[in-house]
Amino acid sequence: MALAIEDYALISDCYTGALVGKDGSIDWLCMPRYDSASMFGALLGSKDHGSWLLAPSHEEATSTRSYDGDTLILVTHWTTPDGEVEVTDLMPHGDKRADLVRRVRGIRGSVEMHEEVRIRFTYGEAVPWVRKQSGDKPRALLAVAGPDAVVLRGPELTATDHSHEATFTVGEGETVDLSLTWHASHKSPPEPPEVDAAIEHTRAWWTDWAARCNETGEYRDEIVRSLLLLRALTHHQTGGIVAAATTSLPESFGGSRNWDYRYVWLRDASLTISVLLSHGYHAAVEHWRGWMLRAVAGDPADVQIMYGLAGERDLSERELTSLPGYQDASPVRVGNDAALQFQADVIGEVMISLHEARVAGVKETKFSWGLQRALIGFLEQKWEQPDQGIWEIRGEARHFTHSRAMVWAAFDRAARAVREFGLDGPAERWEKLRDRVRATIEERGFDAERNSYTQYFGTSEVDASLLQLSQIGYCAADDPRMLGTVAAIESDLLRDGLPLRYRTEAGVDGLPPGEHPFLACAFWLVEQYARSGRVGDARTLMKRLLGFANDVGMLSEEYDVDSGRQAGNTPQALTHLTLVRAAEAITRASASA
């Protein structure tokens, strides 16, 4: 059985990532990209669905772990009655290969290590043909199935019931290196990685990237760790930013709300770009903007709300039978049919992030502004239609108030691009549309009896996404209507002090009810508290939320307050980017107090 979600740590080369458990087992790895099929899939099943264990043999071994400074290099310190060892796990950056390296270093005494490998390509469906590479040093094992192949190097492995195992001893001052390299099966296996150089270069690259962050406040460590995780989720070549490293980790344990998040949502990527921009990473904007130009190219009427890492459009959803699911939560899904939904808010988030880029001095190109004009033209035709909203409702399309507010923001930023930056476009027409959208929201999306904005037109239900209205400038954080909305959210949606996205019992999403508090919404609430003068409440909630992070600072999508466990896909980009925003809001509010 897979470990608790919070017991895993991400290592990454900015192309893909692996989840390493506290027990020393890599239980999730897809190569060469995040959205490739898994070769280690024990996270969504058992070790027989693919895993790579490396840990002391002794039953009384204990461990602590941390990242190596501001990097994605994981260091696990093992202590046994016989001695101590340190295991360094990393995916080398910049070598243009798909490598994973594990180095064991003896610190004290003599420690027997156990290695156990089960390679299962294609989400656990394909047991590979395995053979030893004769004469290779270090010893090598080649595993092949269909288009995929990996070469595994290190201590000599012995075949045992569809797995391969090794036992070796590491003494004080000794080092043993293990590596795994993926390659296309029709090509020859690559040469072994230069482990010393790979560790040194990867450490330097991550450290240099983190050092560019302009954050020095009280939440500096949490902000930098979140930014590092966001960078890890950004494809180094294409610029696409996946929403999470995993698929089908359940929002409700044992339930069916299990989705594939290994794709690029325009919304989440735009919000990620905004926080990277606010911390000095201007190059990230141009990289992602280039990705968007390629992905969205063509008829604006065909724009999708999400794409593959290289801009792929076909993300057809299917359910796998080869993986039983995380602790038997089924189904396991690959692909995401929400890609074809109309979500009216998405263009608003894109326009907000690109407006912030202009304010920061990032220059528009001929093509980038042309794309934005095309998206606004599409929105002019579609904005009055009901949509599936930010939460990708699989029930009836509605006129979601959050979506209309983001439409307001899209027209607002488009008009301001003309007025403030001299770009070409019909500013007056966009301003009239902006004002018309606002009038519609105030007339149909506000409940005067509750003094609150509503989840969608015609209901009295509320939605935590309404917390973004003050973030985007639709209204001030201390506007009476915003404060009334916060009061309604606190009344209806707080569970043990943490906000749900909405009341699933209301049936709006077409799915069985039940989920846990949504961490991004909780960080939105922190930001709202801070910006409306409730700094004490903001600090109290922030402290609690940061306590939900695991031992290496990772957070997933949701939190189960009853069992004290993280839930949903991990690490979640939306969670970490809202953490950064919340920390910034507290810092600003404290400075002005």
Secondary structure, 3 states (H helix, E strand, C coil): CCCCHHHEEEEECCCCEEEEECCCEEEEEECCCCCCCEEECHHHCCHHHCEEEEEECCCCCEEEEEECCCCCCEEEEEEECCEEEEEEEECCCCCCCEEEEEEEEEEEEEEEEEEEEECCECCCCECCEEEEECCCCCCEEEEEECCEEEEEECCCCEEECCEEEEEEEEECCCEEEEEEEEEECCCCCCCCCCHHHHHHHHHHHHHHHHHCCCCCCCCHHHHHHHHHHHHHCECCCCCCECCCCCECCCCCCCCCCCCECCCEEHHHHHHHHHHHHHCCCHHHHHHHHHHHHHHHCCCHHHCCCEECCCCCCCCCCEEECCCCCHHHCCCEEECCHHHHCCCCCHHHHHHHHHHHHHHCCCCCCHHHHHHHHHHHHHHHHHCCCCECCCCCCCCCCECEHHHHHHHHHHHHHHHHHHHHHCCCCCHHHHHHHHHHHHHHHHHHCEECCCCEECCECCCCCCCHHHHHHHHCCCCCCCCHHHHHHHHHHHHHCEECCEECCCCHHHCCCCCCCCCCCEHHHHHHHHHHHHHCCCHHHHHHHHHHHHCCCCCCCCCCCEEECCCCEEECCCCCHHHHHHHHHHHHHHHHHHHHC
